[in-house]
Amino acid sequence: MTNLDPSQAANAHIQERLKRRIHSPQSMAPNLRSRQLHVMTWAVSLPLVGYVALFADFGEQEHCFSPLRRWFDEKRKRFWSLTPEEEASLRSQGQMK
């Protein structure tokens, strides 16, 4: 650094300080705001992907989500419907006509 003029020496000093800051362990770790943004991104993305895959209107034609939607509709119908045994039990209790 002895051959540098004062402005170049100051610039070299600033660059060296920047390199030390960039390569320090504290600068490599994500800060709290970055972590919050990362979690929020996942929290928004997953329900959005689920909505698009299961409920968004792509028209009547077959598309890449059609098998998943058929599977989901079958599971949903089975969840919200009664088995014949459950219906018979409710009828015998007088809770269902």
C-alpha positions in Angstrom: 0.0 0.0 0.0 3.0 2.3 0.0 2.8 3.0 -3.7 -0.8 4.1 -3.6 -1.9 7.7 -3.5 -4.2 8.6 -0.5 -7.5 8.1 -2.3 -6.5 4.7 -3.5 -5.3 3.8 -0.1 -8.6 4.9 1.4 -10.5 2.9 -1.2 -8.3 -0.2 -0.5 -9.0 0.2 3.2 -12.8 0.4 2.6 -12.7 -2.6 0.4 -10.7 -4.6 2.9 -13.2 -3.6 5.7 -16.1 -4.6 3.4 -14.5 -8.0 2.7 -14.1 -8.6 6.5 -17.8 -7.8 7.1 -19.0 -9.9 4.2 -17.0 -13.0 5.4 -17.8 -12.7 9.1 -20.1 -15.5 10.5 -22.7 -12.9 11.7 -23.2 -11.6 8.1 -23.7 -15.1 6.8 -26.6 -15.9 9.2 -30.1 -14.8 8.2 -31.5 -12.1 10.3 -34.9 -12.2 12.0 -36.7 -10.3 9.2 -35.3 -12.7 6.6 -36.5 -15.7 8.6 -40.0 -14.2 9.1 -40.3 -13.5 5.4 -39.2 -17.1 4.6 -41.9 -18.5 6.9 -44.5 -16.2 5.6 -43.7 -17.1 2.0 -44.2 -20.8 2.8 -47.4 -20.0 4.8 -48.9 -18.2 1.8 -47.6 -20.5 -0.9 -48.8 -23.8 0.4 -52.5 -22.9 0.7 -52.3 -21.1 -2.7 -50.9 -24.2 -4.4 -53.5 -26.3 -2.7 -56.3 -24.0 -4.0 -55.0 -23.9 -7.5 -54.5 -27.7 -7.7 -57.9 -28.6 -6.1 -60.4 -25.8 -6.8 -59.2 -23.3 -9.5 -61.3 -23.4 -12.7 -59.3 -24.6 -15.7 -62.4 -25.5 -17.8 -63.9 -28.8 -18.6 -61.0 -30.3 -20.5 -58.6 -32.8 -18.8 -55.5 -31.1 -17.2 -52.6 -32.1 -15.0 -54.6 -31.7 -11.8 -57.6 -33.8 -12.9 -56.4 -37.1 -11.3 -55.6 -35.3 -8.1 -59.0 -33.6 -8.1 -60.8 -36.9 -8.7 -59.0 -38.5 -5.8 -59.7 -35.5 -3.6 -63.4 -35.5 -4.5 -63.7 -39.2 -3.7 -62.0 -38.7 -0.3 -64.2 -35.7 0.4 -67.4 -37.5 -0.4 -66.5 -40.5 1.7 -65.6 -38.2 4.6 -68.9 -36.2 4.5 -71.2 -39.2 3.8 -72.4 -42.0 6.1 -71.7 -45.7 5.7 -74.8 -48.0 5.6 -74.0 -49.1 9.1 -74.0 -45.6 10.4 -77.3 -44.8 8.6 -78.9 -47.9 10.1 -77.7 -46.9 13.5 -79.0 -43.4 13.2 -82.4 -44.6 11.9 -82.7 -47.0 14.8 -82.0 -44.2 17.2 -84.6 -42.0 15.5 -82.1 -39.3 14.6 -82.5 -39.9 10.9 -85.6 -40.4 8.7 
